Amino acid sequence: MGFLGLLKTQLICHLVICSVFLLSGLLINLLQLCTLPLWPVNKQLARKVNCRLAYCISSQMVALLEWWSGTECTLYTDPKSFPFYGKENAIVILNHNFEIDFLCGWTFCERFGVLGSSKVLAKKELAYVPIIGWMWYFLEIVFCKRKWEEDRSMVASSLQRLRDYPENFWFLMHCEGTRFTPKKHKISMEVAEKKGLPKLKHHLLPRTKGFCVTVQNLRGKVTAVYDSTLNFRNNQIPTLLGVLNGKKYHADLYVRRIPLDTIPEDESECAAWLHRLYQEKDRFQDEYTQTGHFPGPVVSPPRRPWSLLNWLFWLGLLLAPLCMLLLQLLQSGSALTVATTAVFCLAASAGVRWMIGQTEINRGSSYGNKERNSASPVPLVGWVHSCTLLLKARHWPVGGVGQYSTTYNRLKYD
């Protein structure tokens, strides 16, 4: 490990990254809140502004992957499909095997200029998570409670609101509903056997209802489905903490463009189509395991500089004031001040690590678990969320209530 690699593992670097992300994220959330008066006046302009503000948050995560850890992302796809990427609305189906698969999905979005407007179907609890959750709310992300009887109408209405969205967007979906683990795979394949469905080796049984409703409500607005299959070279098991420590990974992403008009409109036929798609994805993963690469040519777009420039902007804006404040506090000589400063630094690191913890594989949802009603984890968060819902009820078109997740992500229905 060289000096730079060693430096990236140091706590001081992590504190800087975490502090800048938290402060810039909360500042951007505040700016998003300030766009509320614009919604009833010019909804489309408010949407465009929120896309740019959201990019300022999510691109920091992409910069961490692409520029800090140096992770390489290779795209396998048909050269004939390449010109469509970033130029049309699409539903992106991702496999859900790794902690950073959502980050690789964001990187895919960034390479084609749709990161700021990308959508996901997320569990409702994520709307209460500061920075990312609040950003998603103003982006009109579709949130769901994972109770299909209640979710279907809410998901449909939230998707319908996207039909006049002014920016090209990609709707990212993990149809498996939760991350792959051996235990979940065993249970999932027992379900497949009971339903008479072919067993999968590398995926869980896809949940079809959320996908079918998404296709039904976005048909005519979305022109294609991008079937995306992700894996990592040399059997790497990437983690977000590894990325934060500057560890380099090499991701391979195989993308097939499937015109939406080739997908059946009937819900049962659409569900059968999705099951066939996952059987094909399983074969692609088999080929990757055996050969070390996906089928088809490599047509990878280069990294764009904008995520790095945005990250450097926030570092330049916030790092100097933070350092000056820290220096003044330490020079004060007060034991209480020094202790308070140390607590703040540790809290910043713990805060980001807590958000990272929400993505860890062992935190994923489980098959068969009974749903628990979740209250807002922080009273203030719930108060802000309630106020925004009230404004929305008064025809302030903020956010959407009900959708898939990505980070996205776990529908509890088949």
C-alpha positions as CSV (number, residue, x, y, z in Angstrom):
1,M,0.0,0.0,0.0
2,G,1.4,3.4,-1.1
3,F,1.3,6.6,0.9
4,L,-1.9,7.8,-0.8
5,G,-3.6,4.4,-0.2
6,L,-2.5,4.6,3.5
7,L,-3.8,8.2,3.7
8,K,-7.2,7.2,2.5
9,T,-7.6,4.7,5.4
10,Q,-7.0,7.4,8.0
11,L,-9.7,8.6,10.4
12,I,-9.0,12.3,9.7
13,C,-9.8,11.8,6.0
14,H,-13.0,10.0,6.9
15,L,-13.9,12.8,9.2
16,V,-13.4,15.4,6.5
17,I,-15.4,13.4,4.0
18,C,-18.2,12.7,6.4
19,S,-18.4,16.3,7.8
20,V,-18.5,17.8,4.3
21,F,-21.1,15.4,3.1
22,L,-23.3,15.9,6.1
23,L,-23.1,19.7,6.1
24,S,-23.4,20.1,2.4
25,G,-26.3,17.6,2.3
26,L,-28.2,19.4,5.0
27,L,-27.6,22.8,3.3
28,I,-28.9,21.4,0.0
29,N,-31.9,19.9,1.8
30,L,-32.6,23.4,3.2
31,L,-32.3,24.8,-0.4
32,Q,-34.8,22.2,-1.5
33,L,-37.2,23.2,1.2
34,C,-36.9,26.8,0.0
35,T,-38.2,25.7,-3.4
36,L,-41.6,25.0,-1.9
37,P,-43.1,28.4,-2.9
38,L,-42.0,27.8,-6.5
39,W,-44.1,24.6,-6.9
40,P,-47.6,26.3,-7.2
41,V,-46.1,29.0,-9.4
42,N,-44.0,26.9,-11.8
43,K,-44.0,23.2,-11.1
44,Q,-41.7,22.3,-14.0
45,L,-39.1,24.8,-13.0
46,A,-39.2,23.6,-9.4
47,R,-38.6,20.1,-10.6
48,K,-35.6,21.1,-12.7
49,V,-34.1,23.1,-9.8
50,N,-34.5,20.0,-7.5
51,C,-32.9,17.8,-10.1
52,R,-29.8,20.0,-9.9
53,L,-29.8,20.2,-6.2
54,A,-30.2,16.4,-5.9
55,Y,-27.2,16.0,-8.2
56,C,-25.1,18.0,-5.8
57,I,-25.8,15.3,-3.1
58,S,-25.8,12.1,-5.1
59,S,-22.8,13.0,-7.2
60,Q,-20.7,13.2,-4.1
61,M,-21.3,9.5,-3.5
62,V,-20.4,8.8,-7.1
63,A,-17.2,10.8,-6.8
64,L,-16.3,8.7,-3.7
65,L,-16.6,5.6,-5.8
66,E,-15.1,6.8,-9.1
67,W,-12.4,9.3,-7.9
68,W,-11.6,8.5,-4.3
69,S,-11.6,4.7,-4.5
70,G,-10.7,4.6,-8.2
71,T,-13.3,1.9,-8.8
72,E,-13.6,1.1,-12.5
73,C,-17.0,0.4,-14.2
74,T,-17.0,-1.5,-17.4
75,L,-20.2,-1.5,-19.5
76,Y,-21.1,-4.4,-21.8
77,T,-23.8,-3.6,-24.2
78,D,-25.0,-3.6,-27.8
79,P,-23.4,-0.7,-29.7
80,K,-26.8,-0.1,-31.4
81,S,-28.4,0.5,-28.0
82,F,-25.7,2.9,-26.8
83,P,-27.0,6.0,-28.5
84,F,-30.3,5.7,-26.6
85,Y,-28.8,5.8,-23.2
86,G,-29.4,9.1,-21.5
87,K,-31.7,10.3,-24.3
88,E,-34.9,8.5,-23.3
89,N,-36.9,7.6,-20.2
90,A,-36.3,4.0,-19.0
91,I,-36.9,1.5,-16.3
92,V,-33.6,0.0,-15.1
93,I,-33.8,-3.5,-13.6
94,L,-30.7,-4.2,-11.4
95,N,-29.7,-7.4,-9.6
96,H,-29.3,-6.9,-5.8
97,N,-26.2,-8.9,-4.7
98,F,-23.8,-6.2,-3.3
99,E,-23.8,-3.4,-0.8
100,I,-22.7,-0.9,-3.5
101,D,-25.0,-2.1,-6.3
102,F,-27.1,1.1,-5.9
103,L,-23.9,3.1,-6.1
104,C,-22.9,1.4,-9.4
105,G,-26.4,2.1,-10.6
106,W,-25.9,5.8,-9.8
107,T,-22.6,5.7,-11.6
108,F,-24.3,4.3,-14.7
109,C,-26.8,7.2,-14.4
110,E,-24.0,9.7,-14.0
111,R,-22.1,8.5,-17.1
112,F,-25.2,9.2,-19.2
113,G,-26.3,12.5,-17.5
114,V,-29.4,11.4,-15.7
115,L,-28.2,11.1,-12.1
116,G,-30.0,14.1,-10.8
117,S,-33.4,13.0,-12.2
118,S,-33.0,9.2,-11.4
119,K,-36.0,7.7,-9.6
120,V,-36.4,4.6,-7.3
121,L,-39.1,2.7,-5.6
122,A,-38.2,3.0,-1.9
123,K,-39.7,1.9,1.4
124,K,-41.4,4.8,3.2
125,E,-39.1,4.7,6.2
126,L,-36.3,6.1,4.0
127,A,-38.2,9.3,3.6
128,Y,-37.2,10.1,7.2
129,V,-33.5,9.6,6.6
130,P,-31.8,13.0,6.5
131,I,-30.0,14.1,3.3
132,I,-30.7,11.1,1.0
133,G,-34.2,10.5,2.1
134,W,-35.2,14.1,2.2
135,M,-33.5,14.6,-1.2
136,W,-35.6,11.7,-2.6
137,Y,-38.8,13.2,-1.3
138,F,-38.3,16.5,-3.2
139,L,-37.4,14.4,-6.3
140,E,-40.9,12.8,-6.2
141,I,-39.5,9.4,-5.4
142,V,-42.1,6.7,-5.1
143,F,-42.4,5.5,-1.5
144,C,-44.2,2.4,-0.4
145,K,-45.2,0.8,2.9
146,R,-44.6,-2.7,1.6
147,K,-48.3,-3.6,2.2
148,W,-49.7,-4.2,-1.3
149,E,-53.3,-3.6,-0.4
150,E,-52.4,0.0,0.7
151,D,-49.6,0.5,-1.8
152,R,-51.1,-0.2,-5.1
153,S,-53.2,2.9,-5.5
154,M,-50.5,5.2,-4.0
155,V,-47.8,3.7,-6.2
156,A,-49.9,4.1,-9.3
157,S,-50.8,7.8,-8.5
158,S,-47.2,8.6,-7.7
159,L,-46.1,7.1,-11.0
160,Q,-48.8,8.9,-12.9
161,R,-47.4,12.2,-11.6
162,L,-44.1,11.4,-13.4
163,R,-45.8,11.4,-16.8
164,D,-45.3,15.1,-17.3
165,Y,-41.8,15.1,-15.8
166,P,-39.6,17.7,-17.7
167,E,-36.3,15.8,-17.5
168,N,-35.2,12.4,-18.9
169,F,-35.2,10.0,-16.0
170,W,-34.3,6.4,-15.3
171,F,-36.5,4.5,-12.8
172,L,-34.1,2.1,-11.0
173,M,-35.6,-1.2,-9.6
174,H,-34.4,-4.1,-7.6
175,C,-37.2,-6.5,-8.4
176,E,-35.8,-9.2,-6.0
177,G,-37.0,-6.9,-3.2
178,T,-34.0,-7.5,-0.9
179,R,-30.3,-8.3,-1.2
180,F,-29.2,-11.8,-2.0
181,T,-28.0,-13.9,0.9
182,P,-27.7,-17.7,1.0
183,K,-30.5,-17.9,3.6
184,K,-32.8,-15.7,1.6
185,H,-32.0,-17.6,-1.5
186,K,-32.9,-20.9,0.1
187,I,-36.3,-19.6,1.2
188,S,-36.9,-17.9,-2.1
189,M,-36.2,-21.2,-4.0
190,E,-38.6,-23.0,-1.7
191,V,-41.3,-20.5,-2.8
192,A,-40.3,-21.0,-6.5
193,E,-40.7,-24.8,-6.1
194,K,-44.2,-24.4,-4.6
195,K,-45.2,-22.1,-7.5
196,G,-43.7,-24.4,-10.1
197,L,-41.2,-21.9,-11.2
198,P,-37.6,-22.7,-12.4
199,K,-35.0,-22.2,-9.7
200,L,-32.4,-19.5,-9.9
201,K,-28.8,-19.9,-8.8
202,H,-27.7,-16.3,-8.5
203,H,-30.9,-14.4,-7.9
204,L,-33.9,-14.4,-5.7
205,L,-37.4,-14.9,-7.1
206,P,-38.4,-11.5,-8.5
207,R,-41.5,-9.7,-7.0
208,T,-43.7,-9.0,-10.0
209,K,-46.5,-6.8,-8.8
210,G,-44.4,-3.7,-8.3
211,F,-42.8,-4.1,-11.7
212,C,-46.1,-4.7,-13.5
213,V,-47.7,-1.6,-11.9
214,T,-44.7,0.5,-12.8
215,V,-44.8,-0.7,-16.5
216,Q,-48.6,-0.1,-16.7
217,N,-48.4,3.5,-15.3
218,L,-45.2,4.6,-17.2
219,R,-46.2,3.0,-20.5
220,G,-46.1,5.8,-23.1
221,K,-43.7,7.9,-21.0
222,V,-41.0,5.3,-20.7
223,T,-39.7,3.8,-24.0
224,A,-37.5,0.9,-22.8
225,V,-36.4,-1.4,-20.0
226,Y,-32.7,-1.7,-19.4
227,D,-32.0,-5.2,-18.0
228,S,-28.8,-4.6,-16.0
229,T,-26.7,-7.4,-14.5
230,L,-23.8,-6.5,-12.2
231,N,-20.8,-8.4,-11.0
232,F,-17.3,-7.8,-9.8
233,R,-14.0,-9.2,-11.0
234,N,-11.9,-11.6,-9.1
235,N,-14.8,-12.6,-6.8
236,Q,-14.6,-9.2,-5.0
237,I,-17.2,-8.5,-2.3
238,P,-17.4,-4.7,-2.3
239,T,-18.6,-2.7,0.7
240,L,-19.3,1.0,1.3
241,L,-16.7,1.0,4.1
242,G,-14.2,-0.4,1.6
243,V,-15.0,2.4,-0.8
244,L,-14.6,5.0,2.1
245,N,-11.2,3.4,2.8
246,G,-10.2,4.0,-0.8
247,K,-10.3,0.3,-1.9
248,K,-10.4,-0.1,-5.6
249,Y,-12.9,-2.5,-7.2
250,H,-13.7,-3.4,-10.8
251,A,-17.4,-3.6,-11.6
252,D,-18.7,-5.2,-14.8
253,L,-22.2,-4.2,-15.9
254,Y,-24.1,-6.0,-18.7
255,V,-27.0,-3.9,-20.1
256,R,-29.7,-5.0,-22.6
257,R,-32.1,-2.5,-24.0
258,I,-35.6,-3.9,-24.3
259,P,-38.3,-1.8,-26.0
260,L,-41.2,-1.4,-23.6
261,D,-43.8,-2.1,-26.3
262,T,-42.5,-5.7,-26.4
263,I,-43.5,-6.3,-22.8
264,P,-47.0,-7.7,-22.4
265,E,-49.7,-5.3,-21.0
266,D,-51.6,-8.1,-19.2
267,E,-50.4,-8.3,-15.6
268,S,-50.1,-12.1,-15.5
269,E,-48.2,-12.2,-18.8
270,C,-46.0,-9.3,-17.7
271,A,-45.2,-11.3,-14.5
272,A,-44.3,-14.3,-16.6
273,W,-42.1,-12.1,-18.8
274,L,-40.2,-10.9,-15.7
275,H,-39.6,-14.4,-14.5
276,R,-38.2,-15.4,-17.9
277,L,-36.0,-12.3,-17.7
278,Y,-34.5,-13.4,-14.4
279,Q,-33.8,-16.8,-15.8
280,E,-31.8,-15.2,-18.5
281,K,-30.0,-13.0,-16.0
282,D,-29.1,-16.1,-14.1
283,R,-27.5,-17.6,-17.3
284,F,-25.5,-14.3,-17.8
285,Q,-24.2,-14.7,-14.2
286,D,-23.3,-18.3,-14.9
287,E,-21.3,-17.2,-18.0
288,Y,-19.6,-14.5,-16.0
289,T,-18.6,-17.0,-13.2
290,Q,-17.1,-19.3,-15.8
291,T,-15.4,-16.9,-18.2
292,G,-14.9,-13.7,-16.1
293,H,-16.8,-11.5,-18.5
294,F,-20.3,-10.9,-19.8
295,P,-21.4,-11.5,-23.5
296,G,-21.1,-8.7,-26.0
297,P,-18.7,-5.9,-26.7
298,V,-17.4,-3.4,-24.2
299,V,-18.8,0.1,-24.9
300,S,-17.9,2.0,-21.8
301,P,-18.4,5.8,-21.6
302,P,-15.6,7.7,-19.8
303,R,-15.9,9.2,-16.4
304,R,-17.4,12.7,-16.5
305,P,-15.6,15.4,-14.5
306,W,-18.7,17.0,-13.0
307,S,-19.0,14.7,-10.0
308,L,-15.4,15.4,-9.0
309,L,-15.8,19.2,-9.6
310,N,-18.9,19.2,-7.5
311,W,-17.1,17.3,-4.7
312,L,-14.2,19.7,-4.8
313,F,-16.5,22.7,-4.7
314,W,-18.1,21.5,-1.5
315,L,-14.7,20.6,0.0
316,G,-13.4,24.1,-0.9
317,L,-16.4,25.8,0.4
318,L,-16.7,24.0,3.7
319,L,-13.3,22.6,4.6
320,A,-11.5,25.9,5.3
321,P,-14.3,27.3,7.6
322,L,-14.4,23.9,9.4
323,C,-10.6,23.8,9.9
324,M,-10.6,27.4,11.1
325,L,-13.4,26.7,13.5
326,L,-11.7,23.6,14.8
327,L,-8.4,25.4,15.3
328,Q,-10.2,28.2,17.2
329,L,-12.0,25.7,19.4
330,L,-8.8,23.8,20.2
331,Q,-6.9,27.0,20.9
332,S,-9.5,28.1,23.4
333,G,-7.9,25.9,26.0
334,S,-11.3,24.9,27.4
335,A,-11.6,21.2,28.2
336,L,-15.3,21.4,27.6
337,T,-14.8,23.0,24.1
338,V,-12.2,20.4,23.1
339,A,-14.5,17.6,24.3
340,T,-17.5,19.1,22.4
341,T,-15.3,19.3,19.2
342,A,-14.3,15.7,19.6
343,V,-17.9,14.6,20.1
344,F,-18.9,16.6,17.0
345,C,-16.2,14.9,14.8
346,L,-17.1,11.5,16.1
347,A,-20.8,12.2,15.6
348,A,-20.2,13.2,12.0
349,S,-18.3,10.0,11.3
350,A,-20.9,7.9,13.2
351,G,-23.7,9.7,11.3
352,V,-22.4,8.7,7.9
353,R,-21.5,5.2,9.1
354,W,-25.1,4.9,10.3
355,M,-26.4,5.8,6.9
356,I,-23.9,3.3,5.4
357,G,-25.2,0.7,7.9
358,Q,-28.7,1.1,6.4
359,T,-27.2,-0.4,3.2
360,E,-25.4,-3.4,4.7
361,I,-26.5,-6.8,3.5
362,N,-27.4,-8.1,6.9
363,R,-29.8,-5.2,7.3
364,G,-31.9,-6.3,4.4
365,S,-35.5,-7.3,4.8
366,S,-36.4,-11.0,5.2
367,Y,-39.0,-13.2,3.6
368,G,-41.9,-13.9,5.9
369,N,-41.2,-11.3,8.5
370,K,-44.3,-9.6,9.9
371,E,-44.5,-5.9,9.1
372,R,-44.0,-3.5,11.9
373,N,-45.4,0.0,11.9
374,S,-42.4,2.3,11.9
375,A,-42.7,5.8,13.4
376,S,-40.5,8.6,12.5
377,P,-37.1,7.9,14.1
378,V,-36.7,11.6,15.0
379,P,-39.6,13.7,16.1
380,L,-38.3,16.7,14.2
381,V,-38.0,14.6,11.1
382,G,-41.6,13.5,11.4
383,W,-42.7,17.1,12.0
384,V,-40.9,18.3,8.8
385,H,-42.3,15.4,6.8
386,S,-45.9,16.1,8.1
387,C,-45.6,19.8,7.2
388,T,-44.5,18.9,3.7
389,L,-47.4,16.5,3.3
390,L,-49.8,19.2,4.5
391,L,-48.4,21.6,1.9
392,K,-48.8,18.9,-0.7
393,A,-52.4,18.4,0.3
394,R,-52.9,22.1,-0.4
395,H,-51.8,21.4,-4.0
396,W,-48.1,22.0,-3.5
397,P,-46.7,19.2,-5.7
398,V,-43.9,18.1,-3.5
399,G,-42.5,14.6,-3.7
400,G,-44.5,11.4,-4.1
401,V,-45.9,9.0,-1.6
402,G,-45.6,5.4,-2.6
403,Q,-42.8,3.5,-4.9
404,Y,-39.9,0.8,-5.5
405,S,-36.7,1.0,-3.9
406,T,-33.5,1.3,-4.8
407,T,-31.5,1.8,-2.6
408,Y,-33.6,1.4,-3.4
409,N,-35.9,-1.3,-2.2
410,R,-37.9,-4.0,-1.0
411,L,-41.4,-4.9,-2.1
412,K,-43.0,-7.5,0.1
413,Y,-45.2,-9.0,-2.5
414,D,-44.7,-11.5,-5.3
